[in-house]
Amino acid sequence: MKEPTLKKVAYGVSMAIAIILVHFIDVHVYSMHPIFTLLLAIFITYLGIMFVNRNEKFNQKISRTKYNLLNALVVFVLFIAYFSIAQ
């Protein structure tokens, strides 16, 4: 595995934000067709990745331990948010 950078964590954060946002809209605002939901999540993730790629401060190298902890935190927040929105 290459040297971990903050950019790789930011990619996961942008994906998690897209999933949480689309799920919230689907549950509480407007019930969407599953294909449209998927395409909207992909589009929002793409916008997030474009933002991360344009910003140079995400190119910082971080330790592998910090990288793993941040990724675990992102997955935990995604899990909690996804199921709390559904209730």
C-alpha positions as CSV (number, residue, x, y, z in Angstrom):
1,M,0.0,0.0,0.0
2,K,1.3,3.4,-0.9
3,E,1.9,6.1,1.8
4,P,-1.4,7.1,3.4
5,T,-2.5,10.7,2.8
6,L,-5.3,12.8,4.0
7,K,-6.7,12.8,0.5
8,K,-7.6,9.1,0.7
9,V,-9.5,9.7,4.0
10,A,-11.2,12.7,2.4
11,Y,-12.4,10.5,-0.5
12,G,-14.1,8.2,2.1
13,V,-15.6,11.3,3.9
14,S,-17.1,12.6,0.6
15,M,-18.6,9.2,-0.1
16,A,-20.1,9.0,3.4
17,I,-21.5,12.5,3.2
18,A,-23.1,11.6,-0.1
19,I,-24.7,8.5,1.2
20,I,-26.0,10.2,4.4
21,L,-27.4,13.1,2.4
22,V,-29.1,11.0,-0.2
23,H,-30.5,8.6,2.4
24,F,-31.9,11.6,4.4
25,I,-33.5,13.1,1.3
26,D,-35.0,9.7,0.4
27,V,-36.4,9.0,3.9
28,H,-37.5,12.4,5.1
29,V,-38.0,14.7,2.0
30,Y,-38.9,12.7,-1.1
31,S,-39.1,9.0,-1.7
32,M,-37.0,8.4,-4.8
33,H,-36.6,5.5,-7.2
34,P,-33.6,3.3,-6.2
35,I,-31.8,3.9,-9.5
36,F,-32.1,7.7,-9.1
37,T,-30.9,7.5,-5.5
38,L,-27.8,5.6,-6.6
39,L,-27.1,8.0,-9.4
40,L,-27.5,11.0,-7.1
41,A,-25.2,9.5,-4.5
42,I,-22.6,8.9,-7.3
43,F,-22.9,12.4,-8.5
44,I,-22.5,13.9,-5.0
45,T,-19.5,11.7,-4.4
46,Y,-18.0,12.8,-7.7
47,L,-18.4,16.5,-6.7
48,G,-16.8,15.8,-3.4
49,I,-13.8,14.0,-5.0
50,M,-13.4,16.9,-7.5
51,F,-13.3,19.3,-4.5
52,V,-10.7,17.2,-2.7
53,N,-8.5,17.0,-5.8
54,R,-8.5,20.7,-6.3
55,N,-7.5,21.5,-2.8
56,E,-3.8,21.0,-2.1
57,K,-4.0,20.8,1.7
58,F,-5.3,17.2,1.4
59,N,-2.0,16.0,0.0
60,Q,-0.5,15.8,3.6
61,K,1.0,12.4,4.5
62,I,-0.3,10.9,7.7
63,S,0.7,7.9,9.8
64,R,-0.8,4.6,9.1
65,T,-2.3,4.5,12.6
66,K,-4.0,7.9,12.1
67,Y,-5.2,6.8,8.7
68,N,-6.8,3.6,10.1
69,L,-8.4,5.5,13.0
70,L,-9.9,8.1,10.7
71,N,-11.3,5.5,8.4
72,A,-12.8,3.6,11.3
73,L,-14.3,6.8,12.5
74,V,-15.8,7.5,9.1
75,V,-17.3,4.1,8.9
76,F,-18.7,4.3,12.5
77,V,-20.3,7.7,11.8
78,L,-21.7,6.4,8.5
79,F,-23.2,3.4,10.3
80,I,-24.8,5.4,13.1
81,A,-26.1,8.2,10.8
82,Y,-27.6,5.7,8.3
83,F,-29.6,3.8,10.9
84,S,-30.6,6.9,12.9
85,I,-32.0,8.5,9.8
86,A,-34.2,5.5,9.1
87,Q,-35.9,5.7,12.5
